[in-house]
Amino acid sequence: MVEDNKNMNICILTSSIKEGYGGWARYSLEVYKELKTRPSINVTVITDDESSEFRFKKIDSNLSFIKNIIPNVLYIRKISKNCEIIHALDGYPYSIIAYLASLGRRKQKFYITAIGTYTTTPLDNIYFGWLLKKAYTKAKKIFSISEFTADKLKSKINLSNIEVVYMGVNHDILDLKTSPANNDDIPYNFILSVGDLKPRKGYHISIPAFAKVAKDHQDLYYVIVGYQFNSNYFNELKELADKHSVSDKIIFLSGISDNNLKALYTKAKLLILSSINDNKHYEGFGLVYIEAGLFGVPSIGSSNCGAEDAIVDGQTGYLIVQNNIELLAQKINYLISNESLRKTMGEKAKSFANTFTWNKTIDSYIKYYNL
């Protein structure tokens, strides 16, 4: 742990720190929790939902940006007046707000975490893309959660202030207790996916791939855990399962507790998440691969996205080209059919996962805060 030799007041800008509210909120919550453990650091979190004491107006369209940007900047400038650090946990709109709120304050530095889609895609917006570029160039440091996200950002704008700082994984999940009730509805033999039901997660690729594998492994099930906010895509997936005659072998779960998630990781044969680059949307990292690794579960993910930083190809799992149903089915079948290989990869996945800690992540942040 980095020794914090001076008191530091930090203002965090993010969407939410609500538990169980998606990967972005989970990341924000873990950053907040770890910073709070440091005795010399005071943290103020400002979100655009009800999960924190301080709340600013949501910006989710061009119109709301024009309407709310000035009130938000003035509000955050007021709340953060005694803070030495403003840290925006993603590009749009938080880094723009952080940049504008810190203008004219020589003793106040602002930092940005580059996560994924909302780091790079808004740069093309005709209304505020130029302002986002300005924020990136003026930030004291940009922390990218993966090499992939860093490369995506640098392909759009020339930057010399970007560093890759990996996220941690919450090792406390290993200590959670699971009761028999946590296992009642879990089949004995299954593969697992964890991630919100949205097209870039690639479930329309993994379901037909699973259907191919299920022909040779008739006792195999597929458990998909993720929020079902996108009802159209959810219905599309259910229709796809019906089309391939595997609707009775696919279990959709949403909003489950960490206790139940632990029960799933403990029993899963392997984790798959066949993410795709969907237009301008992409997987920034893929923390679930690391989380599965904590339980000795190998993973199959996609190349050309942030999963490249979370899976050591051929060691902790496999990386395959995107949108390739046949190749995904082959890799699933290969691992399901080779228990000794699964075990070896699982052990390597566990060792790899143990290198990802929030303590290490926050140590890196603090090192740069102090520069």
KOLMILO-114548 format. One record per residue (C-alpha): x, y, z. Coordinates in steps of 0.25 Angstrom, whole numbers, plus 5000, padded with zeros to 4 digits. Layout:
! residues N
[[X Y Z]]
...
***
This chain:
! residues 371
[[5000 5000 5000]]
[[5005 5014 4996]]
[[5007 5022 5009]]
[[4998 5035 5008]]
[[5007 5046 5015]]
[[4997 5057 5014]]
[[4983 5060 5015]]
[[4976 5059 5001]]
[[4961 5063 4998]]
[[4956 5056 4985]]
[[4943 5058 4978]]
[[4938 5047 4969]]
[[4929 5049 4957]]
[[4922 5037 4952]]
[[4908 5031 4948]]
[[4905 5022 4960]]
[[4911 5015 4972]]
[[4899 5006 4974]]
[[4902 4992 4977]]
[[4897 4982 4966]]
[[4895 4993 4956]]
[[4905 4988 4945]]
[[4920 4988 4943]]
[[4922 5003 4942]]
[[4915 5005 4956]]
[[4922 4993 4962]]
[[4935 4999 4957]]
[[4932 5013 4963]]
[[4927 5007 4976]]
[[4940 4999 4978]]
[[4948 5011 4975]]
[[4940 5019 4986]]
[[4941 5008 4996]]
[[4956 5006 4994]]
[[4959 5021 4995]]
[[4951 5022 5008]]
[[4960 5012 5015]]
[[4972 5022 5013]]
[[4972 5030 5026]]
[[4978 5043 5020]]
[[4968 5043 5009]]
[[4954 5050 5009]]
[[4945 5046 4997]]
[[4932 5053 4992]]
[[4924 5045 4982]]
[[4915 5052 4972]]
[[4906 5044 4963]]
[[4894 5046 4954]]
[[4886 5036 4961]]
[[4881 5035 4976]]
[[4893 5026 4980]]
[[4900 5037 4987]]
[[4898 5049 4996]]
[[4901 5059 4984]]
[[4894 5058 4971]]
[[4896 5066 4958]]
[[4886 5066 4946]]
[[4887 5055 4937]]
[[4892 5057 4923]]
[[4888 5046 4913]]
[[4885 5054 4900]]
[[4890 5066 4892]]
[[4878 5074 4898]]
[[4881 5071 4912]]
[[4896 5074 4910]]
[[4892 5088 4905]]
[[4882 5090 4916]]
[[4889 5084 4928]]
[[4904 5086 4926]]
[[4905 5100 4932]]
[[4897 5097 4944]]
[[4905 5084 4946]]
[[4918 5091 4945]]
[[4914 5102 4955]]
[[4908 5091 4965]]
[[4921 5083 4964]]
[[4930 5095 4965]]
[[4923 5098 4978]]
[[4923 5084 4984]]
[[4938 5082 4980]]
[[4944 5096 4984]]
[[4952 5090 4995]]
[[4957 5078 4987]]
[[4971 5076 4982]]
[[4966 5065 4972]]
[[4954 5064 4963]]
[[4954 5050 4957]]
[[4944 5047 4946]]
[[4941 5032 4945]]
[[4939 5032 4929]]
[[4940 5041 4918]]
[[4926 5047 4915]]
[[4920 5055 4921]]
[[4928 5054 4934]]
[[4942 5058 4929]]
[[4936 5070 4922]]
[[4929 5074 4935]]
[[4942 5072 4943]]
[[4950 5080 4933]]
[[4941 5092 4933]]
[[4939 5092 4948]]
[[4954 5092 4951]]
[[4957 5104 4941]]
[[4964 5115 4948]]
[[4968 5107 4960]]
[[4983 5105 4960]]
[[4983 5096 4972]]
[[4972 5087 4967]]
[[4976 5076 4957]]
[[4966 5067 4950]]
[[4968 5052 4945]]
[[4960 5043 4936]]
[[4958 5028 4936]]
[[4956 5023 4921]]
[[4947 5012 4922]]
[[4941 5008 4908]]
[[4930 5013 4899]]
[[4927 5026 4905]]
[[4942 5029 4905]]
[[4943 5030 4890]]
[[4930 5030 4883]]
[[4926 5044 4888]]
[[4938 5050 4882]]
[[4931 5049 4868]]
[[4919 5058 4874]]
[[4918 5071 4866]]
[[4913 5078 4878]]
[[4923 5074 4889]]
[[4933 5065 4883]]
[[4943 5077 4883]]
[[4941 5080 4897]]
[[4943 5065 4901]]
[[4957 5066 4893]]
[[4960 5078 4901]]
[[4957 5071 4914]]
[[4966 5059 4910]]
[[4978 5068 4907]]
[[4977 5077 4919]]
[[4975 5065 4929]]
[[4987 5063 4938]]
[[4986 5048 4935]]
[[4977 5039 4928]]
[[4976 5025 4934]]
[[4971 5014 4924]]
[[4966 5001 4929]]
[[4972 4994 4917]]
[[4983 4994 4906]]
[[4971 4993 4897]]
[[4964 5005 4902]]
[[4976 5013 4902]]
[[4979 5009 4888]]
[[4965 5013 4883]]
[[4966 5027 4890]]
[[4980 5029 4884]]
[[4975 5026 4870]]
[[4966 5038 4871]]
[[4974 5048 4878]]
[[4989 5050 4881]]
[[4991 5048 4896]]
[[5004 5048 4904]]
[[4997 5047 4918]]
[[4990 5033 4917]]
[[4994 5022 4926]]
[[4988 5008 4927]]
[[4984 5004 4941]]
[[4976 4991 4942]]
[[4964 4990 4951]]
[[4964 4981 4963]]
[[4954 4970 4966]]
[[4947 4968 4979]]
[[4953 4956 4986]]
[[4943 4957 4997]]
[[4933 4949 4988]]
[[4941 4937 4992]]
[[4938 4939 5006]]
[[4923 4940 5004]]
[[4914 4928 5010]]
[[4905 4921 5001]]
[[4893 4912 5006]]
[[4887 4900 4999]]
[[4876 4910 4994]]
[[4887 4917 4986]]
[[4888 4904 4978]]
[[4874 4899 4977]]
[[4872 4904 4963]]
[[4886 4902 4958]]
[[4888 4890 4948]]
[[4900 4881 4951]]
[[4907 4883 4937]]
[[4907 4897 4931]]
[[4915 4908 4925]]
[[4913 4922 4930]]
[[4912 4936 4924]]
[[4911 4949 4933]]
[[4908 4962 4927]]
[[4896 4971 4923]]
[[4887 4967 4912]]
[[4892 4976 4901]]
[[4897 4973 4887]]
[[4911 4976 4889]]
[[4912 4965 4899]]
[[4910 4955 4888]]
[[4899 4946 4893]]
[[4893 4945 4879]]
[[4907 4938 4876]]
[[4908 4929 4888]]
[[4894 4924 4888]]
[[4895 4917 4874]]
[[4909 4913 4878]]
[[4904 4906 4891]]
[[4893 4899 4882]]
[[4904 4893 4874]]
[[4911 4888 4886]]
[[4898 4883 4893]]
[[4896 4873 4882]]
[[4908 4865 4887]]
[[4907 4868 4902]]
[[4892 4867 4904]]
[[4893 4869 4919]]
[[4900 4882 4917]]
[[4892 4895 4921]]
[[4895 4910 4919]]
[[4893 4920 4930]]
[[4893 4935 4926]]
[[4893 4945 4937]]
[[4891 4959 4933]]
[[4881 4971 4935]]
[[4870 4970 4924]]
[[4868 4985 4922]]
[[4868 4983 4907]]
[[4855 4976 4905]]
[[4856 4975 4890]]
[[4869 4968 4891]]
[[4864 4959 4902]]
[[4852 4955 4893]]
[[4862 4953 4881]]
[[4870 4943 4890]]
[[4859 4935 4895]]
[[4854 4934 4880]]
[[4868 4930 4876]]
[[4868 4919 4887]]
[[4854 4914 4882]]
[[4859 4914 4868]]
[[4871 4905 4872]]
[[4863 4896 4881]]
[[4871 4899 4893]]
[[4861 4908 4901]]
[[4859 4897 4911]]
[[4875 4897 4914]]
[[4877 4912 4915]]
[[4874 4919 4928]]
[[4873 4934 4929]]
[[4876 4941 4942]]
[[4875 4955 4946]]
[[4878 4964 4958]]
[[4884 4952 4966]]
[[4892 4954 4979]]
[[4907 4952 4980]]
[[4904 4940 4989]]
[[4897 4934 4977]]
[[4907 4938 4967]]
[[4918 4931 4976]]
[[4910 4919 4975]]
[[4909 4920 4960]]
[[4924 4922 4959]]
[[4927 4911 4968]]
[[4920 4901 4960]]
[[4922 4906 4945]]
[[4930 4898 4936]]
[[4935 4910 4929]]
[[4931 4925 4926]]
[[4928 4930 4912]]
[[4926 4944 4907]]
[[4927 4946 4892]]
[[4927 4961 4892]]
[[4926 4968 4879]]
[[4930 4982 4874]]
[[4916 4987 4872]]
[[4917 4999 4863]]
[[4924 5009 4872]]
[[4921 5001 4885]]
[[4932 4991 4890]]
[[4937 4983 4903]]
[[4946 4992 4910]]
[[4952 4981 4919]]
[[4944 4970 4923]]
[[4945 4968 4939]]
[[4936 4956 4939]]
[[4947 4948 4933]]
[[4956 4952 4945]]
[[4945 4949 4954]]
[[4943 4935 4949]]
[[4958 4933 4950]]
[[4957 4935 4965]]
[[4949 4922 4965]]
[[4958 4915 4956]]
[[4949 4916 4944]]
[[4955 4917 4931]]
[[4949 4927 4920]]
[[4946 4928 4906]]
[[4945 4943 4901]]
[[4947 4951 4888]]
[[4960 4957 4882]]
[[4960 4971 4877]]
[[4954 4977 4890]]
[[4958 4979 4905]]
[[4957 4964 4907]]
[[4971 4963 4902]]
[[4976 4969 4915]]
[[4967 4960 4924]]
[[4970 4946 4917]]
[[4984 4940 4914]]
[[4981 4933 4902]]
[[4984 4918 4903]]
[[4987 4919 4917]]
[[4975 4924 4925]]
[[4966 4922 4914]]
[[4964 4925 4899]]
[[4962 4938 4891]]
[[4955 4936 4878]]
[[4951 4945 4866]]
[[4938 4952 4868]]
[[4925 4947 4861]]
[[4930 4933 4859]]
[[4919 4923 4864]]
[[4927 4911 4859]]
[[4940 4914 4865]]
[[4933 4918 4878]]
[[4926 4905 4878]]
[[4939 4897 4875]]
[[4946 4904 4887]]
[[4934 4901 4897]]
[[4933 4887 4892]]
[[4949 4885 4894]]
[[4949 4890 4908]]
[[4936 4883 4912]]
[[4942 4870 4907]]
[[4956 4872 4914]]
[[4954 4872 4929]]
[[4969 4872 4932]]
[[4972 4884 4922]]
[[4960 4891 4929]]
[[4967 4889 4942]]
[[4980 4894 4938]]
[[4975 4906 4931]]
[[4966 4909 4943]]
[[4978 4908 4952]]
[[4986 4918 4943]]
[[4973 4927 4943]]
[[4973 4927 4958]]
[[4988 4931 4959]]
[[4985 4942 4949]]
[[4973 4947 4956]]
[[4980 4948 4969]]
[[4989 4959 4963]]
[[4977 4968 4961]]
[[4974 4976 4974]]
[[4967 4989 4977]]
[[4978 4992 4987]]
[[4988 4992 4975]]
[[4979 5000 4966]]
[[4977 5011 4977]]
[[4992 5011 4980]]
[[4994 5015 4965]]
[[4984 5026 4966]]
[[4990 5032 4978]]
[[5004 5031 4972]]
[[4999 5040 4961]]
[[4990 5049 4970]]
[[5003 5052 4977]]
[[5011 5056 4965]]
***
